[in-house]
Amino acid sequence: MDDRLSDRKKRVLQALVDSYISDPQPISSSAIQSKYMPEVSSATIRSELATLEELGYLVQPHVSSGRVPSSKAYRFYVDCMLKNGCGDTAELTERFEGNFRTIEELVKNTAKIVSDATNYTSLMVFTGTEKVVVKEVKLVDLLDGSALVVIITDSGVLKDKMVALPDDAESGYVEIAGKLLNATFAGKNLAQIQHYEEPMEQTFKAYRELFRQVVEMIDEYRKSRESQLYLEGEDKIFEYPESKDVDNVKSFVSIISKKEKLHDLVKGDGKVKFDVKIGDEESEDLKNMALVTAKYTVDGKEVGHVGVIGPQRMDYKKVMSVLRRLGGALNDGGENNNG
């Protein structure tokens, strides 16, 4: 909280940000006076605007242009001026009534819903991969010296893969191997399996290569899932006046192309449930842009982080309302899903 801002300065700043989000045109003191603060003189508002500029809340992008909100202004607006109301979740919950076979399907659907509801580019990354639990390992003998390994988790089918059986595999090898695999891995999460230690018993030697391949499958899945990022509505930036500035478009295209960087920005440190990153105050890659993200769980399990990226002048009230409502909708709708 900036102690230098009086209640009146805060009202002027909120009016200016609200106005600029609605219409990206510099607003005059007389317009603020007539639309937001009729009880205050235009001269007084003009003086407050001058002070806000001195304090870094307003900037003049071009010599001939008027003053517009800075990243600092949007940060104060988000942190100190927005209400935390959630709104009705019924409309979003309806979008989750379908049964999603896997968490991946739920994530893709979520990204689409958020982009449609906010009219900005949405993105979602997986988290909580380490907590995925293996329910069963199926081993199917294909009778040609190979077997099909299918790993089923509480998030759906993890992966299937063909593996070669030992040339000297005796009758009943696949059946015994399947029982050993389930005794070893069923009920364990991916983090536990990642640190799996191979048994040293002599009788286990015949199955070591098969176990190694199963552990490798699980590790590959864990790594690939952690790096997955879904984008939806990448072209929506062109619906906003900011796209007329070539530098803004270049910045936007650059950041959504840096999947690894964007993944890290969305995921953050994993501790904050709701986060707003504004402009280059957070990252030089976000110049003139903003990224609002939220962490979600379904049935008590962390699913991932969903985010909205758009112009720094984005409608924060709308975006934050949608993401809060989404939290309730996911928990309501998630009860019907397997993931």
Secondary structure, DSSP 8 states (H G I E B T S, - for coil): --TT--HHHHHHHHHHHHHHHHS-S---HHHHHHHT-TTS-HHHHHHHHHHHHHTTSEE-SSTTS--EE-HHHHHHHHHHT--------HHHHHTT-S--SSHHHHHHHHHHHHHHHHSSEEEEEE--GGG-BEEEEEEEE-SSSEEEEEEEETTEEEEEEEEE--TT--TTHHHHHHHHHHHHHTT-BHHHHHT------GGGGGGHHHHHHHHHHHHHHHHHHHT-EEEE-GGGGGGSGGGGSHHHHHHHHHHHH-HHHHHHHHHTTS--SEEEEEGGGT-GGGTTEEEEEEEEEETTEEEEEEEEEEETT--HHHHHHHHHHHHHHHHHHHTTS--
